[in-house]
Amino acid sequence: MISKDKLDRINILARKSKSEGLSLREQKEQKELRKEYLKNVRSSFKNQLSSVKVVDEEGNDVTPDKVKKEKRNNNLLH
């Protein structure tokens, strides 16, 4: 999870970018912070998806094989 300080910095740089523009150093910092933020979002989303179980009206597990395989792979890693 990304720290609150880093998230605040992302927002500060975004506002500054819109109002007055960023220096090259700030642009690089913004790019790196955004990259880290997106990595965390994708990881979190992937973890959520791997815990999903799809059940039809009759109670049968119809979870896609790809999700089941990913879940098994994640369990082996932990």
Beta strands, then each sheet from edge to edge (+ up, - down):
end
